Amino acid sequence: MDGVNGQVGEALHGVREADLVAGLQELLKIPSVTGTAAESEAQHRVEGLLRTAGMDTDLWRIDLAAITADPQFPGMEAPRDEAWGLTGAWGGDSGPTIVLNGHIDVVPPGQVGWTVDPWAGQVRAGRVYGRGACDMKAGLVCQLAAVRALREAGVRLRGRVLLESVAGEEDGGLGTFATLRRGYRGDLAVICEPTGGRIVTASAGALTFRLVVAGRSVHASTRLDGVDAFEKYLIVHAALRRLEERRNRDLHPLMAGYRLPYALSVGMLSAGDWASTVPDRLVAEGRLGVALGESVTDARADLAAAVAEACATDPWLAEHPVEVEWWGGQFAPGAVPEAAAVTRHLSDAHASVHGARPAVHGAPYGSDQRLLTGLGGVPAVIYGPGDVRAAHAPDESVPVTEMLQVTRTLIQLIAATCGTR
């Protein structure tokens, strides 16, 4: 046992910040935006890294026609010609299996606000910058580094590590869903989304919606003879803001620390087809936060009712009600019980390495936690480097110190959970 303990200690001390930075920079240079060819390129790159780390890999082309026809498919927004699933496995078969899950896809960088190249992985003041640095390529790098450190230290596991690199998380969960459908399961799972080193036992849901507002077009010089779809939308938008305020009252204790845990955001607006014509149609696409314990059906009904009530206050909208459509990613809430074994094991590992137990919180964003826990029956928590407020934002970044912290915790968790021999 002394030799084994020494090997785990060697693995803990063998993690180097420079290696974590270099590993993250390698992935950041691939612009793996959801649904693009680079998403698949990144999966192939990670497969090579898994093999180099000594893992047995399974890289497969996902049958998109079959998977999207599945009645339980969680939705998809980005058009795709292909998608790839990827797992790496290492260890024995006489102990528990721990799943390390992370997504390789990222959102587009946007048009403004960056002071660095979003695809370069620049290091500044102890942080690595780039699209996906926080959400969540840093988490994937930590997972891979933990496995590599254990193997290089000569640790042999009784149980098994299953590392899942998934595509399509940002627009619904395609990759994790396909991985579950391929038959991969475990006894517990850790998703290394950004939590700042805290443990997240519950995550909110998020539903993508579309509103279609009708107007009546006329020449702009006779505007009062028409009906401006944009002006009618403003009535509905005010109702959405009131709905958001109501849905964020009486919060679950895990969400009490957030200013707005269940955000209702409209991210895209399009209206009209000519500058000198009153717009006769407006399309608004957005995201509805779903509360912990709330069903997707009830959340949809709440938004539909708020839109209908707003339409009833306006004569035009009463006769031409706004259409409500649900499309794209449909994230239900996900959670494990507060006393779940996975939470206890992860807290023990963190405390063993860092001297204090991490805080336990909920998360205001949708995640693949609900697929692993709900659909797959694998109790999953979220624990990773970075702050979600940096995700999807200009100058997205992650602290290197948090990557180091998370990697060492994962090393301890893997060794303690899987057992060594």
N, C-alpha and C positions, 0 to 999 in steps of 0.2 A: 504493500500500500504506500509505503514511503516513496518508492520509485514512481508510482503512478501519480501521487500528489505532487511530486517534484516535476513531473512532466507537465501537469496542468499549470503549475506555477511558471514553468518555462514558457508555456504558450501565452500566459497572461503578460509576461514581461517581454515576450518577443514581438508584440504588436508595435509597429513603428509609425509615427505620424506621417513621415515622408511617404511610406508605402500606401497609406490610406489616401493621401492627397493624389499621388500618381494614379492610383486605381480609379478614383473619381474623375480625374481629368480625362482619362482614357474614354470613359463612358460619356462625359459631357461633350466631347468633340463629335459625337454622333447625334445629329439633330432628330432624335427619334420621336417626332411629333405623332400623336395618336393617328393611326390610319395611313401613315405615309410609308414609303418603301424603307426609309431609315429605321422605322420601328422593327421591321424584320431584320435589317442589317444588324441592329443592336442585339437582337436575340441570338443571332449566329455568333457575334463577338463574345457574348456572355457564355455561350456554350463552350467556346474554346477556353475561356478562363476557368470554367468548372472542371473541364478535363485536365487542365494544367494543375489544378488544385487536388487532383486525384479522385475526383468524383465520377461515378458512372452516370452518363447523361442519356436523356431521352429528349430528342429534338424532333418535333413532328409538325407537319402542316395541318392546321385545323381545318376541318371540313365546314366551311362557313355556311353552306346551304343547309346542312344537317343541324348544325349547332343553333343557328338562328331560328330554325323551325321548331326547336324544342319548346314545349309549353311553358317551361320554367326559365327560359332564356331571359336574362336581366336587362336586355336592351342595348342598343348601339347607336351612336350618332354619326361617327365618321364613316364615309364610304370606304370599303376595303376590297381589294382584289385577292389579298392573302393575309394570313396571320399564322404565327408560329407559337406552339406551346413548347415549354422547356422545363425540365427538372434535372437536378443533379442529386445523386444519392451516395451516401458514404456511411459505413459502419457495419454492425452485425445484425443478427436477427433474433437475439435473445434478450432484448430489452425494449423499452418504449421507443416510438418514433416521434421526433420533434420536427415540425414543419416550420421552415423559415420562408416567408412569402413576401415578395416585393414586385412592384411593377416597373417595367423599363420604359413605358411610354410617358411622354410629357405633353403639356399644352403648348400652343404657339407662344413665342416670346412677346408678341404685341409689337406695336409700331413706335412707341415713345417711352422715354424714361430710363433707358439703360445707360449707364456710364461706362460699362465694360462690354466686351463681345460676349453675347449670351452663350456662345458655343466654344469658348476657349478655356474655361476652367481657371480663370485668373485667381491668384491668391493675394489677399490683401488683409492685413491686420488679423491674421489667424483665422480667416474665413475663406472658403472656396466659393467663387461666384459662377453662376451659369444657370440656364434654364434646366430644371430638373435636379439641381444640386441638393435642394431641400426635399423636393417632392418628385421621386424619392430615390434617386440614384445613390445618394449617400447611404441610405439604409441597405440597399443591395450590396454595396461595397463592404459595409460592416459585416453583413452575413457571410459573404465570401471570405473575408479576411479572418473571421473567427474559425471557419473550417480549416483554412490553410494553416493558421497558427497551431491548431491542435494536431494536425497531421505532421507538420514539420517538427513538433516537439515529441513525436513518437507515440502520442496517445492512441490507444485502441479502444473503441466503443463497443459495449454490449448491444446497445440499441442503435438506432439509425438516425441520421440527419437527412431530411428531404428539403432541398433548397429549390423553391419554385420562382422562376423569373417569368412574369406574366405580362402579356400585352393587353391593351384595351381597357385598363382599369379606369382611366380618366373619363371614358364615355359609356361606362356601364358595368364592366366586369367580365368581358369576354374571356380573358385569359384564365382567370381563376375558375370560372364556370367550366371551361373546356378541360382544365386540369382535373377538376372533380369528376367530370364525365368520363375522363380517361381511367378513373379508378384510384387516383392517388388520395390517400387519407393519412392521418396521423393521430397520436394521442393528445397532442396539444400543438398550438401554433402561435408564432409571434410574427406580426406584420410590422415592418420597420418604417412605417410612415412617421412624419415628424411629430414628436411629442415633447421635445426638449428633455428627454430622459425620464419623463413621467410615464406611468402605466395608465393606459386608456382601456377601461373595461366595457365601455359602451360608446357607440357612435351613432349620431343622428342619421336620418335618411335624407335623401335629396331626389326630387322628381322633376324631370324636365317637361315643361309645358309650352304650348303655343296658343296665343290668342289671335283671332282674326276679327278685325273691326271693320265694318262696312261704312262707307260714306257715299256721297254722290258728287261726281266730278262736274265741274263747269270751268269756263275760262276764268283765270285768276282775276281779271278785271271786274267780274260779276260774282265775286266770292260769296256774297250773301245769298245768292240763288242756289248755292250748292250746300253740301254737308261735308265738312272737313273731318276725315277719319282720325286725324291726329288729335283734334280738339275733343272728339268723342272718346278717344283712348285716355285722355287725361282724366276723365271722370272715373274710368276703370282703374287707372293707376292710383288715384287717391284711395279708392276702395281697397286696393292691394296693400297699401301702406297701413291702413287701419286693420286689415286682417293680420298683417305681420305683427303689429303691436299686440293684438289680442292673443295670438298664438305664442307669444313669449312671456306671458304671465304665468305665475304659479309653476316655476321651473322645478324639474327634478334636481335633487341635491348635487348630483354629478355635473350638472350644467350650470349651477348657480354662479360660478365664477366668470361666466361669459357675458359680455354686454348684449349679444344678440345670437344665441345659440341656434335658433331656427330661422335663418335669414330667408327672406323672399326677395329675390333679385331678378330684375329684367336685364338681360345682358345684350340682347340684340333687338333693334327696331328697324323696320323698313316700311316706307310708305311712298306712294306716288310713283309716277313714271315720267313726269315732265315738270320743270320748274314753274311754268306758267299755267298749270292746271291744279285745281283743288284736288287733293288726293282722295280717291274713292275706296282705298283699301289700305289698311295698316296691319302688319304682322309683328307681333311681339313674342319673343322667345325668352324664357327665363327658367328659374330654378326655385322650387318650393322646398323649404326645409321641413322634415318630418320629425316629430317629437319622439323621444324614447317611449316605447310602449304603444305608439300609435300605429294603426294599420295604414297601409298604402291606400286602401279603399276610403277610409275616413278622411285622410288628408286630401285626396282628390275631391271628395264631396265638399269639403270645407271651402276650397278655393272656388269650385263651381258655384256654390251658393253665394259667395261674396260677389262674384262677377254678375250673377243673375240679379242680385239685389241692387247693384249699381245700375244695371240696365233698366230696371223698373223705375228708377228716378228720372229718366230722361225719355221724352216722347219718341225721339228717333230710335234710340237703342231699344226701347220697349217693343218697337215694331221690327227692328233689325238687330236681334240680340247677338252679342259677341259669341263667336264659336270658341270652345275650349277643347284643345286636343292634347293628348299625352303621348309623347314620343321620346325616342332616345333613351338615355340612361335612366333607369328606375331603381334607385337605391332605397331599400327598406332600412329601417334602423337595425342595428346589430348590438348584441350584448352577451356577456357571460355573467353569471351570478357573482356578486361581490366576493363571496367566499370560494370561488372556483379554484381548483388546484393550480391551474396555469398561472393565475395571479400570484398565488402564494409562492410557487417555485421561482417565478421571475423576480419577485420582491426579495426572496432569500438570496438569489444570485447577485442582484444589484447590491444588497447590503453586505454580502460577503466580500465583494471587491472594493466597494466605495465607502463602506463604513456607516451608511445610514440608509434607511428604506426610502424608496421614491414615493412621491405623492401619487394618489390614484384619482383620476378624473374621467369625465366623459369628453367626447370630441364633437364639435359642431359640424363635421363634414361626413359625407357618405364614404364608405370604404368597403373593401372586400371582406371585412369581418363578418358581415351578415351572410355572405355566401359560405365561408368556411364553417361558421358556427351553425347557421340555420339549415343550409342545404347539405353540407358535408358532414355535420355532426362532429366537427373538430373544434373544441373550445379554443378560441383565438382572442388574443389581446393585441393591442398596438403599443409599440415602444420603439422609439427611434430618435435619431439626431435631427435637430432643426426645429424651427418655429413655424407653424402653419401660416402665420401672418406673412411670412416671406414667400410662401408658395403662390404660384400663378402671378407674381408681381414682378415689376422691373427690379433688376439687381438682386434676384433671388440668390440666396447664399446659405451656407451651413457652417457652423463653427467646427473646426478640426478637433477641438477638445471634446466636443460631444460625440463625434465619431469614435474617438478613442474610448470614451466611457462606454458607449453602447457595444462596441466590439468586445471589450473585456467582459462585460456582463453576459453577452451571448456565449463566450467561451466557457464561463463558469456554469451557465444554465445547461449547455449541451452536455458537459461532463457530468453534472449532477443528475440530470434527468435521464440521460441514456445509460449512465453507468460506465465504468471503465474496467478494463481487464489487463 
